[in-house]
């Protein structure tokens, strides 16, 4: 179908009975533990409203007791506005779908790219629920590692939730609502969109291809600020532990031939050692005891063409100087009784800065400007954003209504600080949590706290579906921690995992490591067994900068996400369901090794002629192939005829240089 036919397909449903509204009254309960939410709802007084008559662009739906209407506008996309008695605070709209279509989006989906058969919650949350991790650890303790094992989808939660989805039939719905919602794809031939309040409106987008559709969705949501050029110059190395360690590891990295773009010290503001591991001291000012002379060393790094990054989140540790100041000013989220609402992410309590309070927002933004940007930092991890409790008191009103909006407020606070300092071309910050329009305020998303393993739900195996589902949700730039983060009990990062992750991230927007929450338990990039191959991959990443810049421009100018599902360019059955490979731009196909100990790897090649990087072997798709997968050789292919062929041919694997 062309775009007009697609629009008419849904417009006809408004009058032929295939589309209907369901309105109810409801009472919902939420329970949060370490950022993970459980929710229940009691629904009553339900009415199914069917089409009755049309008055111009107004479509009247009713039953014998309740009347509602859909008003159509073009802004420029087709948009449905809803009017129903406001006392009915639970809303659904139902449409008939196409046979054999595939549905994607809803935010960051770690285990399922194709969402057919799923009910997708639209609610920002911590991805890692404590009980789910405990079950995983118990299972693996008894039976050994099981990377294929995933929890039931009904328990899926995500740092990044998006009130939208796209279809393989080239249409998309974007819901203009911040409230808790669900996308119901469990019934074949029907889709139901529901929210715990009548949405402001729902946009219908149509296109001639999924690639074009994704671009229109990105444009509707908002394009991310440009990533500074220096990010593509090499690795962003995670180093912490104090100024002496920072200096020593930096000089050793250069000696080992690592191409360094920046150093990233989470603990620039201090650290706390807890039962969870080595954690950041949540007080956003340089720790002069741990990092004496840091400001001067940053200047030395900058003179050497290297940047320095830090860390900040939405919390302040109880008892820390900035916490005490925020508490005195009444800038923290509170309980009903007026006391500070303390949350616990891991092992210590912290207050949440109330970003809906204009004075608190300005105060926090100025901390970023003064303590970070003016100090010399060139960026930071902007962590968290998911934890606003629904039973809290905030300046801006109903915390339940504001919960999904919180990540955007946080990203905007960082963005405003950068813009007001005039540092848009220098500062790089990246966020974990997002909802709706968050992407327009952050340089990049990152996939969150992956486990240091290969698991499809939490580890290396989750990165590709997470990144591709974001691409189907309006996000253009995303990357992951090389090697993962979460280290619990017997989970440990070995050298092979670090290398496989590094090989994959050569072909992503950002090449950044993480030490994890237990650095001493994990193999790091400078381990003698892996450092030469890591250095090689850092140089490959830097050498690919001309092509990567081209892919960046395709996002900024044409609004195409950088990491793309195969079906953005190839409309065949395998491409629609493949969540173990991705396209980096149009010309590069990436098929990372996602399992331990694999000497060969099965790869699907869509319909084109493909040349394997480094081996120069040519294959013609569509077909499956099995190829050798030695450590130290990233599995990727470039499309024959690419204008970047000479660049791709020039790349080689040369270790120890």
Order of alpha helices (4+ residues) and beta strands (2+ residues): alpha-beta-beta-beta-beta-beta-beta-beta-beta-alpha-beta-beta-beta-beta-beta-alpha-beta-alpha-beta-beta-beta-alpha-beta-beta-alpha-beta-beta-alpha-beta-beta-beta-alpha-alpha-beta-beta-beta-alpha-beta-alpha-alpha-alpha-beta-alpha-beta-beta-beta-beta-beta-beta-beta-alpha
